[in-house]
Amino acid sequence: MKVFVTGGSGYIGRSLLRILSERGDSVTALVRSDESAKTVSDLGATPVKGELTDATVLREAAAAADGVVHLALTGDERSGEVDRAAANALLAGAGGNPYVHTGGSWTYGDTDGFADEDAPFAPPMITAWRGPLEEQLLATRTQGSHPVIVRPGIVYGQGGGLLGFFLGEGVQAGAIGYLGDGTSHWSLVHVDDIADLYARALTAPASGHYLGVTGVSVQTREVAEALGQAAGIPGRTRSISREELAGKLGPLADALFLDQRFATTKAQDELGWNPRHRDPLADLAGGR
């Protein structure tokens, strides 16, 4: 299969390129810099120079592929606007071929118990743009397009992602932070497992939408304790207020303070996804 990937040099993208290369796919990947070009080349992909704002580059690269995976995000105040334009360009280029779009579990807001893909959206401000864009993309199935949505939980593993931030901050402070009283839940997914789901989503039916979660939710205090083990400072944790976290991460703090638990096997049932990492606390404590 010929696959075009945006964000291929990023955290999830690097794992995805390894998986696609191992299964024999021919991969092209959008890159902004020579450094990123080397990263994707080393992982077996052919770099395509361009920006997320280059609609023509995106459309042409998508048209030359059998399927598209869109992982890249600007991560700033332009995220929603740029992502909408990029998604529409990629979808147009993909035609009737699969276009896999990145959503996120935060779109569901506080889940008030366990939720699945069909739960209503109640996003924090930082991800409020995702829901309307996803609905618009999924609706294009009636026009012959093949949109698929993957909504990852909080991605961890290999020392990266948001948990890498908490680990680094904790080591510097001498104690790993947890949120508030530590009882709110995060739904974690290992970077290699979510990358595998993206690869499988290229064979999903049109308008398929999947939560990238394993069904295991852990309290933020438990996460801090596991990270403390990995950092060599076991038992040294501290509470972080919403205000303190917002001072470091801005509106992202509201998303991290969500209490989320999910119960779904849709990706497993429909795509054969079988996450290998089902004990995130053991993984975190062991630095995996």
Secondary structure by P-SEA (a helix, b strand, c coil): cbbbbcccccaaaaaaaaaaaaaccbbbbbbccaaaaaaaaaabbbbbbbcccaaaaaaaaaaaccbbbbcccccccaaaaaaaaaaaaaaaaacccbbbbbbcccccccccccccccccccccccccaaaaaaaaaaaccccbbbbbbbbbcccccccccaaaaaaaaaaaacbbbbccccccccccccaaaaaaaaaaaccccccccccccccccccaaaaaaaaaaaaccccbbbbbcaaaaaacccccccccccbbbbbbcccccccccccccccaaaaaaacc
